[in-house]
Amino acid sequence: MKILRHRLELATTAPIQIIDVTAQVRDWLASTGVKDGLLTLISLHTTARINVNERETQLERDIITFLKRFVPRDGDYLHNLEPIDGRDNAHSHLIGLLMNSSETIPVADGALVLGEWQSIFFIELDGPRPKRGIELQLLGND
């Protein structure tokens, strides 16, 4: 059994942004030669998440609208009174409670086991940010 690691880095440009990373993940998986196993992706940030969902423009807009309505930026949050890094981002941490920081996806015959409409998303909750990271860890066999 192999254990392989890889880091994806990206920049974000919006306060809440959904970025499809499926192609990057597939490309890296193909380069490993692993045929069967499990791939875990984890966001390296408390204000960004990993999600498997459908890639469809209107749905992505609906998701962003839902998150903004459910946990408004201008709420009366104690975290914003003395933020550690100067960012009023309590809403981003609270939205994160509703989402996964990681996803584990099976690998079979060298391919991600995803449904026809499923994609892997990095979801920025506190952007824009110049540097964000996703750690990938693959356990598998050739």
N, C-alpha and C positions, 0 to 999 in steps of 0.2 A: 504494500500500500504506500502510495506517495502522499506527501503533504506539501502542497505548493501555495505560495502567497504572492499577491500582486496588489499594487495600489493604483487606483484610478484617481487622477486629480483633475479638478475642473473649477471654473470660475462661474459665479452667478451674477445676474444682472437685474433681478427684480426682488422685491420684498418677499413674495411667495412665488416660487418658480418650480415647475415640474420639468425635469430633464430626463429624457429617455436614454438610458445607458446600455440598452440591450445589445446593440451592435458591438460596442466596445467589449462587453463581457463575452459575447460569442467569439469575437476575434481572439481574445486572450485564451479562452478555453481551447479553441482550435490549435493554438500554438503549443499547448502543453502535451498533446498526445494522449491525454487521459480519456478513456472510453466509458468508464462507469464509476460513479461516485456521488459525492455531495458537494455542492458549492455554497458557501455561506458568504454573504455580502453584509458588511456592517458600516453604517455611517460613523465617522470619527468625530461627530459633533452632536451636542445636545440640542441644537436648534436646526437639525436637518435629519431627514429620515429616508428609509428605503421602503419601497412599496411595489407590489406586483398588481397591476391593474390594466385596464384597456386603454390603448393609445387612440384617442379620438379627441379632436380639438374642442368640441363643445363640452364633452365630459370633463376635460382638463379645466376649462373655464368654470364649469359648475363646481368642481372640487375646490378651486381657489375661492370662489364666492362663498361656498359653504364654510370653509375654514375661517374666512374673515368675519362672517356673521356669527359663527358659533363662539369664537374667542376674539372679540374686537381688540384692535391695537390700543385704543384709548381707554381701556378699562382701568379701574382703580386698583392697581396691583402693587403690593408692598415691594416686590423685587425691583421695581422701577425707581424707588426712592433712593437707593444707593447701589446702582448696578456696578458689578465688579469691573467690567470693561467699558463703562460709559455708555452702553447701549441700552435704551429702554426696550427690552426684549422679553419681558415676562410673558407676553402673549405667545411668543414663539415657543417658549418652554412648555406652556400650557397646551398648545396645539400638539406638541410632541407627545404628550400623554396619550393622545388618541391614535397614535400611529406606531409602527414598528421601527426600531432602530436597526433591525437586521431582518434578512430573509434567507432561508435555506432552500435551495432548488436542486432536485435530483438531476444527475447527468446519466444519460443512457445512450450507448452507441456514439459517444463523442458529442452529443447535443444536449442542450438544456431541455428539461422536460417542462415545457410551458404549453398552455392551451393556445388555440388558434388566435385568440384576441389578446393574449397576455403579453405584457412588456414589463421590463424592470425600470423603475423610476427612482431617481434621486430627487427628493423634494426639499427644496430650500424653504425655510420658514423665517429666516432672519437676514435676508439679503438686502442689497447686493454684497457679495463677498468675493475678494480676489482669489482666494485659494480654499478649496474644500476637498475632502478626501473620502474615498470609499476603500475599505480594505476587503480584499477577496481572499478566501482561504478554501482551497480545493483538496478534498480527501478522495483518492480514487486509485484505480488500477488502469494499466495500459490495455 
